[in-house]
Amino acid sequence: MKFSEVVQKLGEAAANNSLNLYKDCDPNLTGLAPIEEAAAGTLSYIEGAKFASQVGTTQASALILPQAETLQTQAQSRGIAWIASSQPRLLFAQAIALYYQPFHPAPEIHPSAVIHPSVELGKDIYIGAHVVIQEDVVISDRVCIHPNVVIYPEVQIGDRTVLHANCTIHERSQIGADCVIHSGAVIGGEGFGFVPSPTGWVKMEQSGYTVLEDGVEVGCNSTIDRPAVGETRIGENTKIDNLVQIGHGCQVGANCAIAAHVGLAGGVKIGNQVILAGQVGIANQVKVGDGAVASAKAGVHSDVQPGTIVSGNPAIPHKIFLKASAVYTRLPEIYQTLKQLQRSLIREK
């Protein structure tokens, strides 16, 4: 595909990114690659001026650049076609879709699938080998269910949702349209509900619902638990990475990003557009406000105000954490200074 064709097919996405085009060359592009691995015939991107040296060394035939005139001049001097965008990484993501589409099988129901007679099936559905769908399930149009998926009773699944191989959807789960549930994920499993008694732990049955709104994506081997009563809810367009645990009764807002190994205890409330980096842990009933960010390995034990960035364990405001980290590296030096002061005071006595 010619570079000019790529730009043309990006269409509205290109226009929305204040896109500028260097038109003196129009290479044929066979694919895309990261900047450090790009070869002739590939499209790549860089995000900022700190990558300027890579513009001088890359073998890519075309680049998506930031709105930085020096980088554009450098690319042009090397004969590299370029597009300048205010969001290079976003535009690169949209360009990938021109060269790659995820595997999506044609509609069919495999003869080995076990489907209860009460199940309601929409149009143009794919159901793979050894899928089990139990009673009173409702599956909407153009849903794709890959092999070995198990769907428990009373589940609802919205249009165009994809369930990858070996995921499990437990009873009463409600999954919206355009969701993606990856392999090994468990939606609506029993929350960890046990009540202490004089004779030991008494199981509290988990009778609630798990609700995933439209556009939610859940990574491999992640779990979203159902509560004893009420619901666990994930807001629309929220993206959840692999190996994430979301406890019973949690409420997660819209457009959040939750990275791998995050754990939410029961009853946590997360606002909209929150980012939780890898291995963040959030304690029972904590509230995290809209637009907040918890950096990697943060231990969040108390409420986080909207727009706040927190780090460390226990989590504190990020700016304070950076100052504390700087002091931490100097602790041996500070300790030696303290010992010298103590000796001086003893001698003076």
HUTA-V710149 format. One record per residue. N is the residue number from 1. RES is the residue in one letter. PSI is psi in degrees with one decimal (none if undefined). Layout:
BEGIN
N/RES/PSI, N/RES/PSI
END
This chain:
BEGIN
1/M/130.9, 2/K/150.9, 3/F/-43.2, 4/S/-33.5, 5/E/-39.2, 6/V/-47.6, 7/V/-43.0, 8/Q/-41.6, 9/K/-26.6, 10/L/-28.4, 11/G/-115.7, 12/E/-36.4, 13/A/-40.5, 14/A/-44.5, 15/A/-39.6, 16/N/-13.4, 17/N/22.5, 18/S/55.1, 19/L/134.9, 20/N/147.0, 21/L/128.9, 22/Y/113.5, 23/K/4.9, 24/D/-12.8, 25/C/152.4, 26/D/72.3, 27/P/158.4, 28/N/128.1, 29/L/121.9, 30/T/-9.2, 31/G/-167.4, 32/L/158.3, 33/A/154.9, 34/P/152.5, 35/I/-37.1, 36/E/-13.7, 37/E/-0.3, 38/A/139.5, 39/A/173.7, 40/A/138.4, 41/G/4.8, 42/T/156.7, 43/L/136.8, 44/S/-173.2, 45/Y/159.6, 46/I/155.9, 47/E/-19.1, 48/G/175.5, 49/A/-23.9, 50/K/-12.1, 51/F/16.0, 52/A/-36.3, 53/S/-30.3, 54/Q/-26.0, 55/V/-32.0, 56/G/-13.2, 57/T/-19.3, 58/T/149.7, 59/Q/6.1, 60/A/147.2, 61/S/-19.6, 62/A/149.9, 63/L/148.2, 64/I/119.7, 65/L/158.3, 66/P/173.5, 67/Q/69.5, 68/A/110.9, 69/E/-35.4, 70/T/-39.8, 71/L/-38.2, 72/Q/-42.6, 73/T/-41.1, 74/Q/-44.3, 75/A/-42.6, 76/Q/-37.6, 77/S/-23.4, 78/R/1.9, 79/G/23.8, 80/I/125.0, 81/A/145.8, 82/W/156.2, 83/I/135.1, 84/A/126.7, 85/S/149.3, 86/S/-17.5, 87/Q/76.3, 88/P/-41.5, 89/R/-38.9, 90/L/-44.0, 91/L/-36.2, 92/F/-40.7, 93/A/-39.7, 94/Q/-31.4, 95/A/-33.0, 96/I/-37.9, 97/A/-18.4, 98/L/-21.2, 99/Y/-16.6, 100/Y/133.1, 101/Q/133.9, 102/P/150.8, 103/F/127.6, 104/H/107.1, 105/P/158.5, 106/A/152.3, 107/P/130.2, 108/E/163.4, 109/I/115.6, 110/H/139.8, 111/P/-20.1, 112/S/-6.8, 113/A/143.2, 114/V/111.5, 115/I/122.1, 116/H/143.5, 117/P/-22.5, 118/S/-7.1, 119/V/136.1, 120/E/120.0, 121/L/132.5, 122/G/-161.0, 123/K/151.9, 124/D/48.4, 125/I/142.5, 126/Y/128.8, 127/I/116.1, 128/G/-175.5, 129/A/138.7, 130/H/21.2, 131/V/142.8, 132/V/122.6, 133/I/117.9, 134/Q/-175.2, 135/E/152.0, 136/D/27.9, 137/V/142.3, 138/V/120.5, 139/I/123.5, 140/S/-172.7, 141/D/144.7, 142/R/27.3, 143/V/145.1, 144/C/118.0, 145/I/108.6, 146/H/170.6, 147/P/148.8, 148/N/12.1, 149/V/140.9, 150/V/126.8, 151/I/118.6, 152/Y/176.3, 153/P/154.7, 154/E/28.2, 155/V/145.1, 156/Q/133.7, 157/I/127.3, 158/G/172.4, 159/D/138.2, 160/R/10.9, 161/T/145.9, 162/V/126.3, 163/L/112.4, 164/H/165.8, 165/A/137.7, 166/N/16.0, 167/C/162.2, 168/T/130.0, 169/I/112.2, 170/H/170.4, 171/E/146.8, 172/R/9.0, 173/S/143.3, 174/Q/114.6, 175/I/127.4, 176/G/-166.9, 177/A/150.5, 178/D/30.0, 179/C/159.2, 180/V/123.1, 181/I/116.5, 182/H/171.1, 183/S/137.0, 184/G/-8.1, 185/A/149.5, 186/V/116.7, 187/I/124.4, 188/G/18.8, 189/G/164.0, 190/E/132.1, 191/G/161.7, 192/F/81.4, 193/G/104.0, 194/F/137.0, 195/V/129.4, 196/P/143.9, 197/S/168.6, 198/P/-23.0, 199/T/4.1, 200/G/-165.1, 201/W/133.4, 202/V/127.6, 203/K/129.2, 204/M/114.5, 205/E/141.5, 206/Q/92.5, 207/S/3.2, 208/G/-162.5, 209/Y/151.8, 210/T/125.6, 211/V/122.9, 212/L/118.1, 213/E/176.4, 214/D/141.5, 215/G/10.2, 216/V/140.4, 217/E/132.7, 218/V/124.7, 219/G/174.4, 220/C/136.5, 221/N/24.6, 222/S/157.0, 223/T/137.1, 224/I/111.7, 225/D/149.9, 226/R/153.1, 227/P/174.2, 228/A/-46.3, 229/V/164.1, 230/G/-144.6, 231/E/153.2, 232/T/130.1, 233/R/135.7, 234/I/122.3, 235/G/163.1, 236/E/142.5, 237/N/14.7, 238/T/140.1, 239/K/126.1, 240/I/127.4, 241/D/-174.6, 242/N/152.7, 243/L/44.7, 244/V/139.8, 245/Q/119.0, 246/I/115.1, 247/G/171.2, 248/H/137.7, 249/G/6.1, 250/C/149.0, 251/Q/112.0, 252/V/131.2, 253/G/-168.1, 254/A/150.5, 255/N/33.0, 256/C/158.3, 257/A/121.7, 258/I/113.2, 259/A/174.7, 260/A/146.9, 261/H/12.4, 262/V/142.5, 263/G/124.2, 264/L/123.2, 265/A/175.6, 266/G/144.0, 267/G/12.2, 268/V/141.4, 269/K/118.2, 270/I/131.2, 271/G/-165.0, 272/N/148.8, 273/Q/36.9, 274/V/143.5, 275/I/124.1, 276/L/112.6, 277/A/177.5, 278/G/137.5, 279/Q/21.3, 280/V/138.0, 281/G/134.6, 282/I/127.9, 283/A/166.1, 284/N/131.5, 285/Q/8.4, 286/V/145.4, 287/K/132.1, 288/V/122.3, 289/G/166.3, 290/D/137.3, 291/G/6.3, 292/A/158.7, 293/V/131.3, 294/A/120.1, 295/S/170.9, 296/A/135.8, 297/K/13.8, 298/A/139.1, 299/G/105.0, 300/V/107.9, 301/H/-9.5, 302/S/168.0, 303/D/146.0, 304/V/127.0, 305/Q/154.5, 306/P/139.7, 307/G/1.8, 308/T/144.6, 309/I/125.6, 310/V/152.6, 311/S/161.4, 312/G/176.2, 313/N/109.9, 314/P/149.0, 315/A/137.6, 316/I/165.4, 317/P/139.8, 318/H/-38.3, 319/K/-40.0, 320/I/-39.3, 321/F/-41.1, 322/L/-40.7, 323/K/-42.2, 324/A/-37.5, 325/S/-38.9, 326/A/-39.2, 327/V/-38.8, 328/Y/-41.6, 329/T/-17.8, 330/R/5.6, 331/L/-42.4, 332/P/-42.7, 333/E/-44.2, 334/I/-38.5, 335/Y/-43.9, 336/Q/-40.2, 337/T/-41.7, 338/L/-41.5, 339/K/-40.3, 340/Q/-40.1, 341/L/-39.9, 342/Q/-43.2, 343/R/-41.9, 344/S/-42.2, 345/L/-38.3, 346/I/-42.2, 347/R/-38.0, 348/E/-30.2, 349/K/none
END
